[in-house]
Amino acid sequence: MADDTPPTDEELEAAVDFEVVQKSEQFQTLRKRHRSFVFPMAIAFLLWYFLYVLLADYAHEFMSTPVFGNINIGLLLGLLQFVTTFGITMWYVSYANKRLDPIAADMRRDLEQITEEKK
């Protein structure tokens, strides 16, 4: 009877040369796609965050401008920080599901196959 359980991390480490895997075209594509999303998005969000902090510190009149009732621009921009965080998270999950996970799943399947062959 064949054992259908996936290999343990220890079995995988013993069977796979991870330096070779890191140099593979698949891994390089995965890494490039991940970085091409994460780095620009992190920079954009940090710029947006620091803009908010600088406005709060140096543009008191602008930030205290009423929009409606007791709601001012500062409060709206602060709440938009949360909205932006959740938006980026949802965008990344969608991006990862479409562009990263298929490659990672293929690589994992290949590595598990190598491990099975070396048993």
Backbone as a printed PyTorch tensor [residue, N CA C, xyz], in Angstrom:
tensor([[[  0.8450,  -1.1730,   0.0000],
         [  0.0000,   0.0000,   0.0000],
         [  0.8890,   1.2350,   0.0000]],

        [[  0.6290,   2.1680,  -0.9000],
         [  1.4420,   3.3810,  -1.0160],
         [  1.0670,   4.3630,   0.0810]],

        [[  2.0730,   5.0590,   0.5700],
         [  1.8690,   6.0610,   1.6050],
         [  1.5920,   7.4010,   0.9300]],

        [[  0.3690,   7.9370,   1.0980],
         [ -0.0220,   9.1850,   0.4500],
         [  0.2340,  10.4140,   1.3030]],

        [[  0.8320,  10.2620,   2.4680],
         [  1.0970,  11.4270,   3.3060],
         [  2.2540,  12.2290,   2.7240]],

        [[  2.1450,  13.5650,   2.7660],
         [  3.2400,  14.3830,   2.2380],
         [  4.4860,  14.2120,   3.1010]],

        [[  5.6580,  14.4250,   2.5030],
         [  6.8910,  14.2740,   3.2760],
         [  6.9860,  15.3210,   4.3740]],

        [[  7.6320,  14.9540,   5.4620],
         [  7.8560,  15.9000,   6.5430],
         [  8.9260,  16.8940,   6.1180]],

        [[  9.0550,  17.9810,   6.8620],
         [ 10.0730,  18.9840,   6.5530],
         [ 11.4720,  18.3840,   6.6230]],

        [[ 11.6830,  17.4760,   7.5710],
         [ 12.9950,  16.8420,   7.7210],
         [ 13.3250,  15.9800,   6.4980]],

        [[ 12.3180,  15.2250,   6.0250],
         [ 12.5220,  14.3940,   4.8380],
         [ 12.7890,  15.2660,   3.6080]],

        [[ 12.0610,  16.3610,   3.5100],
         [ 12.2400,  17.2610,   2.3810],
         [ 13.6360,  17.8740,   2.3940]],

        [[ 14.0770,  18.3380,   3.5570],
         [ 15.4150,  18.9320,   3.6750],
         [ 16.5030,  17.9410,   3.3120]],

        [[ 16.3420,  16.6940,   3.7090],
         [ 17.3520,  15.6790,   3.4420],
         [ 17.4300,  15.3340,   1.9600]],

        [[ 16.3100,  15.4640,   1.2480],
         [ 16.2650,  15.0110,  -0.1350],
         [ 16.5210,  16.1150,  -1.1610]],

        [[ 16.4080,  17.3810,  -0.7610],
         [ 16.4310,  18.4680,  -1.7330],
         [ 17.6440,  19.3670,  -1.5140]],

        [[ 18.2850,  19.7280,  -2.6100],
         [ 19.3670,  20.7040,  -2.5750],
         [ 18.7310,  22.0790,  -2.8070]],

        [[ 18.5150,  22.8100,  -1.7290],
         [ 17.7820,  24.0680,  -1.8240],
         [ 18.5530,  25.1540,  -2.5540]],

        [[ 19.8640,  25.0550,  -2.6130],
         [ 20.6270,  26.0360,  -3.3910],
         [ 20.3230,  25.8820,  -4.8740]],

        [[ 20.1660,  24.6500,  -5.3230],
         [ 19.8000,  24.4010,  -6.7200],
         [ 18.3900,  24.9310,  -6.9750]],

        [[ 17.4880,  24.6970,  -6.0320],
         [ 16.1080,  25.1720,  -6.1690],
         [ 16.0910,  26.6940,  -6.2660]],

        [[ 16.8730,  27.3700,  -5.4270],
         [ 16.9020,  28.8370,  -5.4420],
         [ 17.4290,  29.3960,  -6.7570]],

        [[ 18.2300,  28.6440,  -7.4460],
         [ 18.7790,  29.0910,  -8.7280],
         [ 17.8830,  28.7230,  -9.9130]],

        [[ 16.8370,  27.9690,  -9.6540],
         [ 15.9600,  27.5270, -10.7410],
         [ 15.1690,  28.7010, -11.3140]],

        [[ 14.7670,  28.5410, -12.5620],
         [ 13.9980,  29.5960, -13.2390],
         [ 12.6550,  29.8230, -12.5570]],

        [[ 12.0190,  28.7200, -12.1040],
         [ 10.7310,  28.8350, -11.4050],
         [ 10.8540,  29.6980, -10.1570]],

        [[ 11.8710,  29.4230,  -9.3560],
         [ 12.0500,  30.1710,  -8.1110],
         [ 12.3530,  31.6360,  -8.4120]],

        [[ 13.1840,  31.8770,  -9.4120],
         [ 13.5290,  33.2530,  -9.7690],
         [ 12.2850,  34.0160, -10.2470]],

        [[ 11.4270,  33.3460, -11.0030],
         [ 10.1770,  33.9680, -11.4480],
         [  9.2890,  34.2840, -10.2500]],

        [[  9.1560,  33.3310,  -9.3450],
         [  8.3580,  33.5260,  -8.1360],
         [  8.8930,  34.7000,  -7.3250]],

        [[ 10.1800,  34.7280,  -7.1330],
         [ 10.8140,  35.7970,  -6.3580],
         [ 10.6240,  37.1640,  -7.0260]],

        [[ 10.8000,  37.2110,  -8.3480],
         [ 10.6420,  38.4680,  -9.0820],
         [  9.2060,  38.9830,  -8.9920]],

        [[  8.2460,  38.0890,  -9.1750],
         [  6.8400,  38.4960,  -9.0900],
         [  6.4820,  38.9980,  -7.6930]],

        [[  6.9680,  38.3020,  -6.6870],
         [  6.6910,  38.7130,  -5.3130],
         [  7.2690,  40.0910,  -5.0360]],

        [[  8.5230,  40.2710,  -5.3820],
         [  9.1800,  41.5550,  -5.1420],
         [  8.5770,  42.6860,  -5.9620]],

        [[  8.1430,  42.3820,  -7.1810],
         [  7.5880,  43.4380,  -8.0280],
         [  6.2580,  43.9570,  -7.4810]],

        [[  5.6100,  43.1860,  -6.6450],
         [  4.3930,  43.6690,  -5.9890],
         [  4.7110,  44.2900,  -4.6320]],

        [[  5.4640,  43.5760,  -3.8310],
         [  5.6520,  43.9690,  -2.4330],
         [  6.4580,  45.2610,  -2.2820]],

        [[  7.5700,  45.3840,  -2.9690],
         [  8.4120,  46.5670,  -2.7750],
         [  7.7380,  47.8680,  -3.2020]],

        [[  7.1810,  47.9560,  -4.4150],
         [  6.4990,  49.2090,  -4.7680],
         [  5.3120,  49.5160,  -3.8520]],

        [[  4.5700,  48.4790,  -3.4730],
         [  3.4130,  48.7050,  -2.6150],
         [  3.8480,  49.1770,  -1.2220]],

        [[  4.9160,  48.6100,  -0.6990],
         [  5.4260,  49.0350,   0.6110],
         [  5.8980,  50.4800,   0.5520]],

        [[  6.5900,  50.8400,  -0.5060],
         [  7.0600,  52.2210,  -0.6500],
         [  5.8730,  53.1800,  -0.7550]],

        [[  4.8990,  52.8270,  -1.5850],
         [  3.7150,  53.6820,  -1.7450],
         [  2.9770,  53.8520,  -0.4230]],

        [[  2.8060,  52.7620,   0.3160],
         [  2.0780,  52.8760,   1.5760],
         [  2.8610,  53.6910,   2.5990]],

        [[  4.1720,  53.4880,   2.6550],
         [  4.9730,  54.2720,   3.6080],
         [  4.9320,  55.7590,   3.2730]],

        [[  4.9870,  56.0910,   1.9890],
         [  4.8770,  57.5040,   1.5980],
         [  3.5250,  58.0770,   2.0220]],

        [[  2.4700,  57.3170,   1.8010],
         [  1.1250,  57.7380,   2.2050],
         [  1.0440,  57.9060,   3.7260]],

        [[  1.6220,  56.9730,   4.4600],
         [  1.6140,  57.0420,   5.9190],
         [  2.3850,  58.2630,   6.4190]],

        [[  3.5960,  58.4600,   5.8850],
         [  4.4010,  59.6000,   6.3370],
         [  3.7820,  60.9280,   5.9200]],

        [[  3.1090,  60.9760,   4.7820],
         [  2.3820,  62.1770,   4.3910],
         [  1.3300,  62.5070,   5.4430]],

        [[  0.6030,  61.4910,   5.8730],
         [ -0.4120,  61.7030,   6.9100],
         [  0.2140,  62.2190,   8.2040]],

        [[  1.3100,  61.6030,   8.6200],
         [  1.9760,  62.0230,   9.8570],
         [  2.4800,  63.4610,   9.7340]],

        [[  3.0920,  63.7960,   8.6130],
         [  3.6050,  65.1630,   8.4200],
         [  2.4710,  66.1820,   8.3630]],

        [[  1.3970,  65.8430,   7.6920],
         [  0.2420,  66.7450,   7.6700],
         [ -0.3150,  66.9470,   9.0750]],

        [[ -0.4090,  65.8690,   9.8320],
         [ -0.9300,  65.9730,  11.1970],
         [ -0.0370,  66.8410,  12.0670]],

        [[  1.2630,  66.7930,  11.8070],
         [  2.2070,  67.5460,  12.6380],
         [  2.3640,  68.9950,  12.1920]],

        [[  2.3450,  69.2460,  10.8860],
         [  2.6750,  70.5830,  10.3910],
         [  1.5310,  71.3190,   9.7080]],

        [[  0.4400,  70.6800,   9.4150],
         [ -0.6720,  71.3340,   8.7230],
         [ -1.9440,  71.2470,   9.5650]],

        [[ -1.8610,  71.8040,  10.7610],
         [ -2.9790,  71.7120,  11.7010],
         [ -4.2670,  72.3040,  11.1280]],

        [[ -4.1480,  73.4730,  10.5000],
         [ -5.3550,  74.1190,   9.9740],
         [ -6.0040,  73.2670,   8.8840]],

        [[ -5.1880,  72.7290,   7.9870],
         [ -5.7250,  71.8880,   6.9190],
         [ -6.3890,  70.6420,   7.4950]],

        [[ -5.6990,  69.9750,   8.4150],
         [ -6.2310,  68.7270,   8.9710],
         [ -7.4830,  68.9610,   9.8180]],

        [[ -7.6270,  70.1510,  10.3790],
         [ -8.8040,  70.4260,  11.2180],
         [ -9.9510,  71.0510,  10.4230]],

        [[ -9.8050,  71.1280,   9.1320],
         [-10.8800,  71.6660,   8.2820],
         [-12.0980,  70.7470,   8.3570]],

        [[-13.2310,  71.2940,   8.7880],
         [-14.4360,  70.4640,   8.8890],
         [-14.9300,  70.0290,   7.5070]],

        [[-15.3760,  68.7850,   7.4340],
         [-15.9540,  68.2530,   6.1970],
         [-17.4720,  68.2140,   6.3450]],

        [[-17.9360,  67.6180,   7.4440],
         [-19.3480,  67.6750,   7.8190],
         [-19.4570,  67.3680,   9.3050]],

        [[-20.2480,  68.1620,   9.9880],
         [-20.3940,  68.0040,  11.4350],
         [-19.0560,  68.1100,  12.1450]],

        [[-18.7780,  67.1520,  13.0270],
         [-17.4990,  67.1260,  13.7460],
         [-16.4230,  66.3340,  13.0090]],

        [[-16.6940,  65.9260,  11.8150],
         [-15.7430,  65.1450,  11.0200],
         [-14.8570,  66.1140,  10.2400]],

        [[-13.5360,  65.9730,  10.4390],
         [-12.6070,  66.8500,   9.7250],
         [-11.7140,  66.0370,   8.7860]],

        [[-10.9050,  66.7270,   8.0150],
         [-10.0280,  66.0740,   7.0440],
         [ -9.0550,  65.1170,   7.7400]],

        [[ -8.5180,  65.5140,   8.8760],
         [ -7.5760,  64.6620,   9.6050],
         [ -8.1850,  63.3170,   9.9740]],

        [[ -9.4050,  63.3360,  10.4560],
         [-10.0850,  62.1050,  10.8250],
         [-10.3420,  61.2350,   9.5860]],

        [[-10.7770,  61.8520,   8.5150],
         [-11.0190,  61.0890,   7.2840],
         [ -9.7310,  60.4620,   6.7480]],

        [[ -8.6420,  61.2350,   6.7420],
         [ -7.3700,  60.6870,   6.2700],
         [ -6.8770,  59.5660,   7.1840]],

        [[ -7.0980,  59.7170,   8.4800],
         [ -6.7190,  58.6640,   9.4260],
         [ -7.4980,  57.3850,   9.1780]],

        [[ -8.7840,  57.5030,   8.9480],
         [ -9.6030,  56.3310,   8.6570],
         [ -9.2170,  55.7200,   7.3080]],

        [[ -8.8180,  56.5530,   6.3740],
         [ -8.3730,  56.0420,   5.0740],
         [ -7.0930,  55.2190,   5.2040]],

        [[ -6.3070,  55.4660,   6.2400],
         [ -5.1270,  54.6310,   6.4830],
         [ -5.5570,  53.1710,   6.6950]],

        [[ -6.6150,  52.9850,   7.4740],
         [ -7.1170,  51.6270,   7.7160],
         [ -7.6880,  51.0270,   6.4350]],

        [[ -8.4590,  51.8180,   5.7130],
         [ -9.0510,  51.3460,   4.4620],
         [ -7.9470,  50.9340,   3.4920]],

        [[ -6.9080,  51.7530,   3.4010],
         [ -5.7820,  51.4540,   2.5130],
         [ -5.1050,  50.1510,   2.9200]],

        [[ -4.9010,  49.9530,   4.2020],
         [ -4.2590,  48.7250,   4.6830],
         [ -5.0590,  47.4920,   4.2740]],

        [[ -6.3670,  47.5260,   4.4970],
         [ -7.2020,  46.3880,   4.1270],
         [ -7.2570,  46.2220,   2.6070]],

        [[ -7.2960,  47.3220,   1.8810],
         [ -7.3130,  47.2560,   0.4230],
         [ -6.0520,  46.6130,  -0.1310]],

        [[ -4.9050,  47.0300,   0.3890],
         [ -3.6390,  46.4460,  -0.0610],
         [ -3.5850,  44.9630,   0.2750]],

        [[ -4.0640,  44.6010,   1.4550],
         [ -4.0720,  43.1950,   1.8570],
         [ -4.9340,  42.3590,   0.9050]],

        [[ -6.1170,  42.8560,   0.5950],
         [ -6.9890,  42.1190,  -0.3180],
         [ -6.3700,  42.0390,  -1.7140]],

        [[ -5.7430,  43.1180,  -2.1510],
         [ -5.1000,  43.1280,  -3.4560],
         [ -3.9610,  42.1100,  -3.4950]],

        [[ -3.1580,  42.0620,  -2.4070],
         [ -2.0500,  41.1070,  -2.3610],
         [ -2.5530,  39.6640,  -2.3680]],

        [[ -3.5940,  39.3840,  -1.6160],
         [ -4.1400,  38.0210,  -1.5800],
         [ -4.6040,  37.6060,  -2.9760]],

        [[ -5.2850,  38.5000,  -3.6560],
         [ -5.7300,  38.2100,  -5.0170],
         [ -4.5350,  37.9990,  -5.9480]],

        [[ -3.5530,  38.8700,  -5.8460],
         [ -2.3460,  38.7720,  -6.6670],
         [ -1.6190,  37.4530,  -6.3970]],

        [[ -1.4660,  37.1310,  -5.1250],
         [ -0.7610,  35.8960,  -4.7530],
         [ -1.5200,  34.6660,  -5.2600]],

        [[ -2.8290,  34.6700,  -5.1200],
         [ -3.6230,  33.5330,  -5.5930],
         [ -3.4600,  33.3030,  -7.0890]],

        [[ -3.3660,  34.3870,  -7.8490],
         [ -3.2970,  34.2650,  -9.3070],
         [ -1.8700,  34.1120,  -9.8340]],

        [[ -0.9100,  34.8340,  -9.2440],
         [  0.4230,  34.9260,  -9.8440],
         [  1.5210,  34.1840,  -9.0820]],

        [[  1.3290,  33.9620,  -7.7780],
         [  2.3850,  33.3430,  -6.9710],
         [  2.0730,  31.9000,  -6.5960]],

        [[  0.8730,  31.6660,  -6.1270],
         [  0.5250,  30.3410,  -5.6150],
         [  0.6350,  29.2210,  -6.6460]],

        [[  0.2440,  29.4490,  -7.9140],
         [  0.4050,  28.3490,  -8.8820],
         [  1.8690,  27.9220,  -9.0490]],

        [[  2.7720,  28.8810,  -9.0790],
         [  4.1980,  28.5440,  -9.2060],
         [  4.6780,  27.8330,  -7.9460]],

        [[  4.2950,  28.3560,  -6.7880],
         [  4.7050,  27.7340,  -5.5300],
         [  4.1620,  26.3130,  -5.4090]],

        [[  2.9340,  26.1020,  -5.8500],
         [  2.3460,  24.7570,  -5.7910],
         [  3.0910,  23.7980,  -6.7190]],

        [[  3.4510,  24.2700,  -7.9110],
         [  4.2270,  23.4340,  -8.8380],
         [  5.5800,  23.0800,  -8.2350]],

        [[  6.2270,  24.0640,  -7.6410],
         [  7.5390,  23.8120,  -7.0430],
         [  7.4200,  22.8150,  -5.8920]],

        [[  6.4160,  22.9870,  -5.0610],
         [  6.2280,  22.0590,  -3.9380],
         [  5.9710,  20.6430,  -4.4410]],

        [[  5.1260,  20.5180,  -5.4460],
         [  4.8330,  19.2010,  -6.0080],
         [  6.1150,  18.5570,  -6.5520]],

        [[  6.9340,  19.3420,  -7.2450],
         [  8.1970,  18.8230,  -7.7750],
         [  9.1350,  18.3930,  -6.6470]],

        [[  9.2030,  19.1960,  -5.5910],
         [ 10.0790,  18.8670,  -4.4640],
         [  9.5950,  17.6240,  -3.7280]],

        [[  8.2860,  17.4980,  -3.5810],
         [  7.7420,  16.3030,  -2.9310],
         [  7.9990,  15.0630,  -3.7760]],

        [[  7.9380,  15.2080,  -5.0910],
         [  8.2140,  14.0890,  -5.9840],
         [  9.6760,  13.6640,  -5.8570]],

        [[ 10.5740,  14.6300,  -5.7820],
         [ 11.9920,  14.3230,  -5.5900],
         [ 12.1980,  13.5750,  -4.2830]],

        [[ 11.5070,  14.0140,  -3.2390],
         [ 11.6230,  13.3720,  -1.9340],
         [ 11.1210,  11.9400,  -1.9980]],

        [[  9.9960,  11.7310,  -2.6860],
         [  9.4470,  10.3840,  -2.8140],
         [ 10.4120,   9.4720,  -3.5620]],

        [[ 11.0500,   9.9960,  -4.5920],
         [ 11.9710,   9.1980,  -5.3780],
         [ 13.2100,   8.8010,  -4.5760]],

        [[ 13.5920,   9.6170,  -3.6230],
         [ 14.7990,   9.3390,  -2.8340],
         [ 14.5140,   8.4750,  -1.6110]],

        [[ 13.2500,   8.1420,  -1.3680],
         [ 12.9020,   7.2880,  -0.2210],
         [ 13.3190,   5.8670,  -0.4820]]])
